[in-house]
Amino acid sequence: MNALFARIVVLVSGAAILVVETLATRLVAPYVGLTLESTSAVIGVALAGIAAGASLGGRWADVLPPRRVAAGALAVGGLGVLAVRPLVRVLGPALGPGPLAAVLLVAASTLVSVTALAMVTPAVTRARLAQVDGAGAVIGGLSAAGTVGSLAGVFLTGFVLVALLPVAVILLVTAAACLLAAALTAVERTRAAVTATAVTAAVLAAALVAVPGRCDVDTVYYCASVQTDPADPDVRVLVLDDLRHSAVDLADPAHLEFAYTQRFADAIDAAFAPGVPLDAVHVGGGGFTMPRWLAATRPGSASTVLEVDAGVVELGRRELGVAEIPGVDTRIGDARSLLAALPSASADVVVGDAFGARSTPWHLATAEFAADVHRVLRHDGIYVLNVIDHDPWGLLAAEVATLAARFPHVALLARPEQLAPGGGGNAVVVASDLPIDAAALAAGAAARGEPGSVLGDEEARRFARDAPVLTDDRAPVDQLMS
């Protein structure tokens, strides 16, 4: 095996490992959430597979022809890449959410392929070591090639491939590269081995495409779909991963389907005179429910939408009529960095709707982010934030405490049964420099069937108790949700 070919083979295997592990985070998110635990599971399983593969590859290359070991490992690795997505889609619903489920799902779907691909480098190294003299250069060169491949895999996947190609296509291309490398590496190619590999690859490729998942489209960050509400054919529901994120009534833009958006509307209507146009900033676009509502109920309003995922916006334009909403300025990127670029005292309302049921962008939950929200708001402005949490309400209490440390006045909107033992769901926190009209909020909530769902400033602060104020230095949001 000449030096150039050896380095190419090692580079391909290293790149394939990182492609699989980078995509694994996205593939498991609809079932276990996109959390610190799920990311840690992906990294941990990858390291375990790499360690196991390095050990097995070295041992087998000492007792078997090294090129045969490398070729076999590439073939198994390529077939394993094809199996990753079908395995996630079959096992994900059965395992459900949680840190342990994340580890099991990632391991079941990726450990075989990663372990096999990690066997390639020691096997190729053994094939190249004809004598002790010069062994250091051989080992160093192949190690560097593997590292370059890993870097290429992670950067190309994260920065280029996911934005350009569907996940299924990326996996197919990666598997094809591994199988081609296996064929070129093998010294002997028997008809039986080639046929078996080809048939297995064809079956797994078909499963990769055919096994159904939960989404219409894989965006950069989400498994996204739009579903019609069976109770109302005019209502469309945007589902991101496994969260029913937004509901849009195509026939009535002033209609708000979800209770948490109704609470947003109550807070806005209690703070501002009816019909007055507002300048709003939306942290998270989703289905653009609130920009649509503002445009319909307060004509002339301007909505700046900060959405991290261009794919979600495109899906909204295609199926939810987002492009037809007047006064909307959509900016793609991380909400924290985009908010930092907005002028001070430029908004009447900031709407926070980027938190999920299983994951929370921690950097949007901290006191530092709240301070930037406060900077962007005018003196009479309000911040309304949707938080999804469950008993014992660790995240919600911490978020109330965090906003209460920055804003003079806070309120908490949630039904009494939600805050009872065993309860959970969406709660809305309202924060402002000016006193919040809790009586008006309570009247609005009672009128639409949620009596007793408003905690004023004193009650909200009592609810927060001794919960920690979240900061950039310490914001364990995933653990608080758990």
Secondary structure, DSSP 8 states (H G I E B T S, - for coil): --HHHHHHHHHHHHHHHHHHHHHHHHHHHHHH-SSHHHHHHHHHHHHHHHHHHHHHHHHHHHHS-HHHHHHHHHHHHHHHHHHHHHHHHHHHHHH-SSHHHHHHHHHHHHHHHHHHHHTHHHHHHHHH-SSSTTHHHHHHHHHHHHHHHHHHHHHHIIIIIHHHS-HHHHHHHHHHHHHHHHHHH-S---HHHHHHHHHHHHHHHHHHHHS--S-SEE-SS-EEEEEE-TT-TTEEEEEETTEEEEEEETT-TT---SHHHHHHHHHHHHHS-TT---EEEEE--TT-HHHHHHHHHSTT-EEEEEES-HHHHHHHHHHS-GGG-TTEEEEES-HHHHHHTS-TT-EEEEEE----SS---GGGSSHHHHHHHHHHEEEEEEEEEEEEEETT-HHHHHHHHHHHTTSSEEEEE--TTTSSTT-EEEEEEEEESS---HHHHHHHHHHTT-TT-EE-HHHHHHHHTT-----SS---HHHHH-
